[in-house]
Amino acid sequence: MIKDNFDISASNGISKTDAPSLYECRQGVSVLYRERFLYSKYDPSKSILNIISNLTVNPGTLVLVMSPALFLGYTELTQKLSDQCKIICFEFDKQLYDFSKNYIPQDSKDTKIYSEENIKEYIDFINTNHFRKVIRIDFSGGTIFNKEKYDNIFSVTQSVIDQFWKNRLTLIRFGRIFSKNIFKNLVHLADSIPFKSLYKTVDKPILVLGAGESLDKTIQTLKEKKQCGGQDTDSDKIFRDIFFILCVDAALNPLLESNIIPDAVVAVECQSIIEKAYIGKSVLSKVPLFSDLVSRSSIPEILGGPVSFFVSEYSNMTFLKTLSEKEILPPVIKPLGSVGLVASEIALRLRKNDDVKIFFSGLDFSFTAGITHAKETPSHKRQLFKNHRLTSVYNIDSAFAPGTSQITGKNERRMTTSKALISYALLFTEQFSDIKNFFDAGVSGVGLNAKQMDLASAIKDFALIDENTDSLFKEKLSLKNSDELKNKILTYIKEEKEELTKLIDLLSLGDKSKYRNAEITLDTQLDLIITGRDYLYIHFADAQKNTNRQSFLNRIKIESNIFLKQLKTAQDMMEK
């Protein structure tokens, strides 16, 4: 039966016009567009109603309706929705977009149809509304005209949702450690080198080194090059003359064992296990450190040399915004997950201009079965220590762990990778594939869509480069943050101590607390203090929505005591 609001303007013959038109069928109305029927000519709604009748929409699901056309089945779909669900419609064909707006059901006038013109608005929407799952329903045959675009928006939505929940799991596991490390590192920040002062200070080629298997070949190549201008010279001096070597912390010992002293090392790991990467030669104290504010706070103390801080904005936190507003927060690097990606980003900020070449190696994001890292890395040494008659020196288990898969690497060898490593490789490609003068010098691993260049050839090209082309970087290493920053940090720590003391007292004594503000309710007063200090609860599983108020407050009291002790220690260290 034809619905009343359908204006049958087309004849029952096939229209040759480009505009969408209605076509009267035996059991309803179809749409004829570009010589195609977007629904069945016999029973237009049957197919979509069958799909919807078999559909289960769980709480927190985002439903993407592709090419809604006449919105057949839309009302039935809305009846399937449960708590915290939402329907979003897409139409990427301009004429179908204008056509479909006329057929939004009367009881769903707030329904929005997104087109190419407002995709950014949609991305903002899914970034701020945290759905648990996304499902896609093709409402008409109109999807055939822009199949790739519909596939892409669905894929992007899946990625955003997956990434949010991965980040949530990371925060549940590490959120408290991140926050504690920030408070500890604030003590070091006061005496550190301003990161921005080191921007654009390196004029020589930069070599970024990760700890993957290809690092072994890179070290071997560097060691073999002992001639410059036909004269034998000290190999270590040649390394430093040719490249500015920026390595990840796990690659530090392999380099030092080969008498290669890097120009700087990058640290982002927050856990104590990374300290093993810094167990080694006393020359460590000579290596400048680029440290994430959330990384292990003992590392600057172990190195004892120049340190410059940045911060990975691991979550959109009020806590970090407060530090930024108080002009305490160092430069932000968006969370990249892998220290190799962070080192690459730092290299881009250090180079004088985009004519300065950057090479990378050891960023494999895959491994040969049994060999997960380069020789002399902590992982490699751990396998050597564990080796006995019943335990192989090779880490074979890692090649068969859940989530691993086989790929063909850029050297045509079969390699093992994992979902996490592949996600880092994809992010690396997204971030750096279009960067000028950014070259892959690794001989193995995942192809990263960067131009490959043989390192031996690069060394020949740069053999006569001026050894003082990083002198500006070395000069800036003598700079320190001002006393003004130290005063700001100390003031902030004292203010936080006072607020946490108030919070603990209010949570303990309630209306009897000496800090009680009688002009507002107790809950309001508590929320005013807690909201600006999300470091107290970012690691709670229910941080997004505390379902049990009393349980939430009980845990807040525990966290407040933990962080109050942390702040007292930081204040004592700064006032010494």
Secondary structure, DSSP 8 states (H G I E B T S, - for coil): ---TT----S-SS---SSS-EEEEETTEEEEEETTEESS-SS-TTHHHHHHHHT----TTEEEEEE--TTTTTHHHHHTT--TT-EEEEE--SHHHHHHHGGG--GGGTT--EE-GGGHHHHHHHHHHS--SEEEEEE-SGGGGGGHHHHHHHHHHHHHHHHHHHHHHHHHHHHHHHHHHHHHHHHHHHTTSB-GGGGTT-B-S-EEEE-SSTHHHHHHHHHHH--EETTEE--HHHHHHHH-EEEEEGGGHHHHHHTT---SEEEE---SGGGGGGG-S-GGGGGS-EEEETTS-THHHHHH-S-EEEEEE--S--HHHHHHHHTT----EE---SSHHHHHHHHHHHHBSSTTS-EEEES--S-BBTBB-S-TTSHHHHHHHHH-BTTB-SSBGGGGGSTTEEEEE-TTS-EEEEEHHHHHHHHHHHHHHTT-TTEEE--SSS---SSEE--HHHHHHHTTT--TTTTHHHHHHTT----HHHHHHHHHHHHHHHHHHHHHHHHHHHGGG-TT--TTS-HHHHHHHHHHT-GGGTTTSTTSSS-S-HHHHHHHHHHHHHHHHHHHHHHHHHHT-
